[in-house]
Amino acid sequence: DINPYVNKLKEARYNKSLPVLFGSDLVGRKGKWLDTFRSFHYNRVQAQKIVLEIGVHKGQVICNMAKQHPDYAFVGMDITYKRVFLTAQKAQQHDLHNILCLLANAKNIEELFGEDELDGVVVFFPDPWSKKKSQLHHRLIDETLCRTLMKLIKPQGFFWLKTDDKSYFSNVSESL
C-alpha cells in the first residue's frame, strides 16, 4: 500500500512483461549474465559484452547506450522500485532487447556478477553529494567498491563516473 511500484514490479515479473529481475530471480546468475539475456529475450540478444549501469534514474542513459550499441548487453541496477520499473518500461517501449533491469543494491554487486564478467560499469551522478557532511559515509563508491569493481571488470574494461562534486571525484580517483 505504501509504494505502488512494488505491485507493478511483481506483476511485470509474473507476466514477464518487462525486462526486470529482482529477489529470488537474481539467485544463481553470477557468471551467467549473457546466458540470462539470451533466455530472457528468447535468443534475440547475441551480445558478447556486458555493461552495468549503477543507478538508472529514469533509464535515459542506459536506453541511449543500448540503442547505440545493440551488440552489447546492458544491465541497469537501482535500489528504487520506481526507477527500475520506469527504466524497464522505457526499454520495452523502445523494443530494446539488450537491456535487463535489476532491483538490487550495488553494495552486493559481488554476489551478482562473477570475476571478469563485466566489460564496463557506468555511474552517473551518484548520491549523496557533500551537501551534508552526515551523508558522506553513505556514499556507494568507496575503496571497497573500487576493489570489487577491479575484480568484476575485465582487464580491458572501463569504469565511467560522472559527477559534479569535485571532492567525490577526487576520492573515487584515489580509490581506483
N, C-alpha and C positions, 0 to 999 in steps of 0.2 A: 504493500500500500504506500510505501514511502517513495520508492523510485520506480516510475513506470517502465523504465528501460530494462529492469530485471526481467519482467514478464515478456517483454519484446524479444530479448535475447534468448530466453528459454524457448519461446515459440519458434524463433528462427532456427535454433539448433534442432528442435524436434522435427520441424518440417524440412530441414536442410535448405531453407530458402535464402539464406545469406552465408557468405564465406566467413563464418565465425566459429571459434573454438574456445572453450573455457572449462574450468573444473576438471572432471574426470576425462574429458576429451583430450587433455594435454598429456596424460599419463602414457608412457611408453613411446613417445615421439622423438625423444632425444636421439640425435644422429640419423633420423629418418625423415627429415622435413621435405626433401624432394619427392620421396615416395608418398608422403602425406598430400602434397599438392596434386600429384597425379591421380591419386584415388579420390580425393575430394572433388576435383574438377574433371573426373572421368577421362583422364589422359589427354586433356586439351592443353596441358602445360608440359612443354618439353625442355624447360629451363635446366641449366646445369649450375647456375649461380643463385645464391640466396642473399638478399639484403634485408636487414631488420631495421625498422624504424621504431624507436622507443619514444612513446608519446605522440600519438597520431593526430591529436586535436580533432579536426573535422574531416580528415582524410585528404586534404588538398595535396599535400606533398607526395604522399605515397601513391595516390592515383595518377598524378602527373608523371612520376617516375615510372610507374607501371605502363602507362601509355607510351612513353618514350623508349622503354626497354622491354618489349614483350617477350624477349628471350631470357629474362630474369624472373625469379620468383621473389615476391615481396611479402614480408611478414610485418604486420603492423601490431604493435603491442601497446596497451594502455591499461590503466587501473580503474578507469571510469566507464561505467556501463554505457552512458550516452555517447561518449566518443567512439567506443568500439562499435556500437550499433550504427551510428551515423556514417562511419568510415566504411563498414561492410555494406551498408545500403548504397553509398556512393559508388563503391566498386561494382556492385551488381547493376546499378543504373547505367554505368559506362561499359558494361559487358567485359569487365576485366577479370579474366580467369587466372591471372598470375598474382592474385592477392589473397592472403588469408589474414584475418584479424583475430588477435588473441586478447582475451580479458585475462591479464596476468600482471604480476608485479615484477618489474625488471630486476629487483633485488634477488629474485630466484632464477635468473637467467641461466645459470649453470645447470639447473635441473631440467631445463627445457632444450638446450642446444648442446651438441657434442663438440669436442675439441676439433678445431679447424673446419667447422661446419658452415660458418658464415663468411661470405665474401666481402661484406661491408655492414657497417652499423651507422645509422643516421640519428642524430638527436638535435632537434631544433628548439631553441629557447626553453631549456628545462627549468622547472621550478625547484625550489624557491630561489628568488634572487636575494640580493643582500640588503633589501629594504629594511628588513627586521633582523637584527643580529640573532634573535632567538630561533630563527628558522634555519640558520646556516647548517646546523647539524642534521637537518632533514634532506640535504641535497643527495640526489641519487649518484651523481658522478663523483666518485672519490677514488682514493688509491686502491681500495678493494675491488671496486667495479672495474677499474682500468686493468688490474692484473687479470681479472676474469676475462675481460674482452680480449686481452692479448692471447689467451688460450683458445677462445672461440673463433676469432677471426683468422682466416688463412694467412700465411706469411706475406702474400702479395695483396692482401685485402686492405680495406680502408676504414677509418673512423672519421665521420664528418660531424662536427659540432658547430652550431651557430648559436651565439649568444650576444647580447648587447651589454653584458656585465663583464667588464674587463678583469675584475678580480676572479670571477668564476672561471673565465677563460685561462687566466694565468695558473690557477690552481689545477685545472684539468691538464694543462700542458705539462706542468711539473710532474703530475702523477703518471702521465704517459711516458 
